[in-house]
Amino acid sequence: MARFCCFGASFSEFTGHGSTASGKGKGCHGQVKVCYGYNLVRGMTKHPMEDYHVADLVDVKGNELGLFAIFDGHLGDTVPAYLQKNLFPNILKEEEFWTHTDRAITKAYEKTDQAILSHTPDLGQGGSTAVTAILVNGRKLWVANVGDSRAVLLKGGEPIQMSIDHDPNVERSVIENRGGFVSNMPGDVPRVCGQLAVSRAFGDRNLKSLLRSEPDIKVEDIDHTAELLVLASDGLWKVMNNQEVVNLAKRYKDPYAAARQLTAEALKRESKDDISCIVVRFKA
């Protein structure tokens, strides 16, 4: 995967990180100008940082691709770290990527999950959510996700949720038909077999017979009415709704400043989880 050296990005996204990460970048050509910023903050839990991300602009076969993702791990950081390095390359290797992008993304998600499961001795029993966004030549936006990390597009002045939160209650019938159950303990969120708070995820070998790794996919044209895109882990969405997030983000022309302010606001609202946020700004 070739890179454009003129993008000026901080490329920490392809290496493991401990507690925090931040940076920004911008495109130097394309039909729509793109700039982005990101900020990741470790939560107040005892375990190490389990959120990973990708934020990059690359040249593939003469096309400019914006690649953005948030991976929120659980029971360790090995699976999100694996996704950070492998999921986008796997998507772009699919023969149908340029002709049937949705099918290519679905196949790559499923193949990547199978690879994770086959490497369980190395990667452990944990898992990860994923929300990925691919911007093609600044005009077409593809978003896919498993789990509860979320992407929201501000277009025409309105927030458009580009991903689906995979709540165990929503997919209860699927889980029960596969022999599992969803717990609803007072003061807690719904969990698959009392353990996992999402109904779809990468990895999680012990619960895999009950979980799906098939992504929900949504596509949207990026035109002069599109202002920005926010991708974030549930550490942000637990304490802020879609409208609050875009209202705050659009105050800042610099997407890096917007990402920092969003994580700061989540901390102010006492979010205890890891908080990861990418803000992408569009300008026709």
Wavefront OBJ file of the C-alpha trace (Angstrom):
o trace
v 0.000 0.000 0.000
v 1.715 3.150 -1.189
v 1.641 6.392 0.757
v 1.659 10.013 -0.337
v 4.506 11.699 1.494
v 2.810 15.073 1.153
v -0.050 14.170 3.503
v 1.983 15.104 6.564
v 0.303 12.572 8.829
v 1.661 11.269 12.094
v 1.878 7.565 11.343
v 1.617 6.177 14.886
v -1.564 4.485 13.705
v 0.312 1.461 12.376
v 2.266 0.795 15.548
v 1.111 -0.286 18.964
v 0.517 2.389 21.564
v 0.347 2.379 25.316
v -1.940 4.980 26.830
v -2.573 7.869 24.441
v -2.153 8.854 20.805
v -2.903 11.995 18.838
v -2.151 13.513 15.473
v -3.526 14.946 12.241
v -3.096 14.957 8.488
v -4.578 16.281 5.248
v -4.919 15.441 1.579
v -3.120 17.341 -1.161
v -5.370 16.418 -4.070
v -8.755 14.963 -4.818
v -12.183 16.335 -5.671
v -12.900 17.184 -2.037
v -10.217 18.463 0.331
v -9.869 16.238 3.378
v -8.196 16.901 6.698
v -8.373 14.822 9.845
v -7.300 14.724 13.453
v -7.462 12.093 16.159
v -7.059 11.774 19.896
v -7.050 8.647 22.066
v -7.139 8.741 25.854
v -6.784 5.832 28.242
v -9.763 5.287 30.522
v -9.890 4.994 34.287
v -9.841 1.184 34.297
v -6.955 -0.869 35.651
v -6.136 -2.602 32.365
v -3.825 -1.107 29.688
v -5.213 0.904 26.791
v -7.335 -1.345 24.550
v -8.371 1.150 21.843
v -6.433 1.292 18.572
v -7.011 3.308 15.428
v -6.073 3.966 11.809
v -6.103 7.438 10.247
v -4.386 7.658 6.882
v -4.615 8.888 3.301
v -3.082 6.611 0.688
v -2.707 6.258 -3.069
v -3.998 2.953 -4.465
v -4.042 2.433 -8.224
v -4.199 6.156 -8.846
v -7.074 6.646 -6.414
v -6.935 8.607 -3.174
v -8.320 6.578 -0.286
v -8.988 7.904 3.180
v -8.742 5.030 5.666
v -10.138 5.638 9.144
v -10.975 3.171 11.901
v -11.499 2.708 15.620
v -10.924 -0.709 17.209
v -12.124 -1.128 20.805
v -10.649 -4.252 22.373
v -11.749 -6.296 25.365
v -9.876 -8.877 27.432
v -6.598 -7.478 26.151
v -5.229 -5.400 23.284
v -3.905 -8.127 20.976
v -6.995 -8.362 18.741
v -7.408 -4.595 18.134
v -3.667 -4.371 17.465
v -4.023 -7.174 14.901
v -6.950 -5.397 13.252
v -5.003 -2.155 13.100
v -2.315 -3.844 11.015
v -4.390 -6.237 8.932
v -8.026 -5.267 8.360
v -7.574 -2.510 5.773
v -4.901 -4.438 3.804
v -7.270 -7.405 3.748
v -10.122 -5.236 2.442
v -7.995 -3.692 -0.303
v -6.705 -7.132 -1.386
v -10.211 -8.291 -2.251
v -10.670 -8.532 -6.035
v -14.154 -7.012 -5.837
v -13.106 -3.925 -3.887
v -13.403 -1.563 -6.867
v -16.535 -3.156 -8.362
v -18.593 -4.458 -5.421
v -17.138 -2.661 -2.431
v -19.748 -3.880 0.042
v -19.102 -7.536 -0.803
v -15.346 -6.999 -0.570
v -15.648 -5.418 2.876
v -17.895 -8.216 4.148
v -15.545 -10.916 2.855
v -12.514 -9.194 4.365
v -14.187 -8.805 7.759
v -15.091 -12.500 7.820
v -11.663 -13.654 6.596
v -9.943 -11.442 9.160
v -12.085 -12.882 11.944
v -11.213 -16.416 10.859
v -7.512 -15.486 10.854
v -7.839 -14.122 14.388
v -9.510 -17.314 15.587
v -6.825 -19.446 13.938
v -4.166 -17.456 15.833
v -5.824 -17.762 19.237
v -2.679 -19.178 20.935
v -0.888 -15.940 19.984
v -3.764 -13.458 20.235
v -5.526 -14.890 23.292
v -9.235 -15.224 24.032
v -10.131 -11.538 23.731
v -11.862 -9.640 20.969
v -12.595 -6.234 19.518
v -15.225 -4.054 17.934
v -14.440 -2.248 14.682
v -15.819 0.710 12.808
v -14.075 1.426 9.501
v -14.554 4.248 7.014
v -13.157 4.299 3.480
v -13.360 7.557 1.554
v -12.822 7.035 -2.192
v -11.454 10.064 -4.061
v -13.192 12.363 -1.607
v -16.580 11.471 -3.089
v -17.859 8.121 -1.866
v -17.862 7.105 1.799
v -18.176 3.476 2.862
v -18.649 2.730 6.565
v -18.739 -0.770 8.071
v -18.898 -1.904 11.676
v -19.211 -4.717 14.157
v -19.858 -3.843 17.796
v -20.651 -0.473 19.340
v -17.946 1.862 18.095
v -19.804 4.383 15.957
v -19.470 6.674 12.941
v -21.622 9.792 12.474
v -21.630 11.988 9.354
v -22.722 15.626 9.477
v -24.365 16.310 6.105
v -26.929 18.911 5.173
v -26.777 20.185 8.724
v -28.052 16.888 10.132
v -26.179 14.026 11.863
v -26.419 10.739 9.973
v -25.468 7.650 11.960
v -23.431 5.572 9.526
v -23.098 2.507 11.757
v -25.343 0.299 13.884
v -24.718 -0.319 17.580
v -24.859 -4.085 17.981
v -26.726 -4.323 21.272
v -27.295 -7.878 22.589
v -30.951 -7.025 23.285
v -31.509 -6.145 19.612
v -30.068 -9.469 18.425
v -31.400 -11.477 21.363
v -33.324 -13.912 19.135
v -30.184 -14.772 17.140
v -28.205 -15.375 20.316
v -30.949 -17.485 21.901
v -31.439 -19.522 18.717
v -27.749 -20.383 18.897
v -28.082 -21.630 22.460
v -27.037 -18.538 24.388
v -28.798 -15.943 26.510
v -28.748 -12.212 27.166
v -28.477 -11.050 30.769
v -30.093 -7.830 31.979
v -28.769 -7.342 35.488
v -29.908 -4.190 37.346
v -27.348 -1.421 36.997
v -25.558 -3.170 34.141
v -25.848 -3.213 30.343
v -27.215 -6.233 28.427
v -24.520 -8.880 27.982
v -24.153 -12.062 25.946
v -24.137 -14.865 28.508
v -23.457 -12.282 31.197
v -20.093 -11.421 29.637
v -19.924 -9.352 26.441
v -21.834 -6.094 25.959
v -22.007 -6.371 22.141
v -23.614 -8.981 19.894
v -21.010 -8.786 17.123
v -17.234 -8.717 17.476
v -13.949 -9.966 16.122
v -12.345 -12.790 18.103
v -13.928 -13.891 21.386
v -13.389 -17.597 20.746
v -15.296 -18.682 23.859
v -18.450 -16.904 22.658
v -17.928 -17.194 18.901
v -20.748 -19.678 18.349
v -23.135 -16.969 19.590
v -21.576 -13.919 17.937
v -21.462 -12.629 14.387
v -18.570 -10.855 12.674
v -20.618 -9.832 9.623
v -20.511 -6.030 9.354
v -23.354 -3.660 8.720
v -22.370 -1.434 5.803
v -23.620 1.962 4.707
v -22.550 4.160 1.785
v -23.041 7.896 1.352
v -22.045 10.414 -1.319
v -19.801 13.216 -0.095
v -20.811 16.524 -1.674
v -20.759 20.220 -0.758
v -23.299 19.606 2.017
v -21.036 17.149 3.863
v -19.141 18.859 6.674
v -17.463 16.270 8.848
v -17.299 12.656 9.975
v -16.715 11.471 13.542
v -15.596 7.955 14.431
v -15.306 7.075 18.099
v -15.327 4.236 20.595
v -18.186 3.844 23.034
v -16.207 5.761 25.645
v -17.517 8.855 23.838
v -20.985 7.652 22.841
v -21.867 6.477 26.367
v -21.909 10.083 27.557
v -22.725 12.094 24.394
v -25.382 11.653 21.724
v -24.919 12.161 17.990
v -26.245 15.722 17.945
v -24.061 16.805 20.867
v -20.979 15.341 19.208
v -21.435 17.052 15.842
v -22.454 20.322 17.497
v -19.174 20.393 19.391
v -17.010 19.138 16.513
v -18.260 21.689 13.979
v -17.132 24.580 16.205
v -13.515 23.792 15.279
v -12.061 24.156 11.789
v -9.055 22.120 12.917
v -10.247 18.480 13.222
v -7.419 17.715 15.640
v -8.723 20.415 17.990
v -12.221 18.987 17.570
v -11.072 15.458 18.457
v -9.263 16.750 21.540
v -12.293 18.724 22.679
v -14.577 15.719 22.235
v -12.374 13.470 24.370
v -12.028 16.253 26.946
v -15.811 16.659 27.100
v -16.278 12.894 27.543
v -13.831 12.956 30.454
v -15.657 15.961 31.910
v -18.852 13.914 31.773
v -17.043 11.185 33.717
v -16.698 8.557 31.011
v -14.652 5.779 32.596
v -13.860 3.811 29.427
v -11.027 4.343 26.951
v -12.006 7.249 24.698
v -10.896 7.306 21.058
v -12.012 9.823 18.466
v -11.242 10.654 14.834
v -12.687 13.753 13.183
v -12.557 14.093 9.375
v -13.437 17.454 7.776
v -14.535 17.872 4.161
v -14.277 20.996 2.014
v -15.433 21.086 -1.607
l 1 2 3 4 5 6 7 8 9 10 11 12 13 14 15 16 17 18 19 20 21 22 23 24 25 26 27 28 29 30 31 32 33 34 35 36 37 38 39 40 41 42 43 44 45 46 47 48 49 50 51 52 53 54 55 56 57 58 59 60 61 62 63 64 65 66 67 68 69 70 71 72 73 74 75 76 77 78 79 80 81 82 83 84 85 86 87 88 89 90 91 92 93 94 95 96 97 98 99 100 101 102 103 104 105 106 107 108 109 110 111 112 113 114 115 116 117 118 119 120 121 122 123 124 125 126 127 128 129 130 131 132 133 134 135 136 137 138 139 140 141 142 143 144 145 146 147 148 149 150 151 152 153 154 155 156 157 158 159 160 161 162 163 164 165 166 167 168 169 170 171 172 173 174 175 176 177 178 179 180 181 182 183 184 185 186 187 188 189 190 191 192 193 194 195 196 197 198 199 200 201 202 203 204 205 206 207 208 209 210 211 212 213 214 215 216 217 218 219 220 221 222 223 224 225 226 227 228 229 230 231 232 233 234 235 236 237 238 239 240 241 242 243 244 245 246 247 248 249 250 251 252 253 254 255 256 257 258 259 260 261 262 263 264 265 266 267 268 269 270 271 272 273 274 275 276 277 278 279 280 281 282 283 284
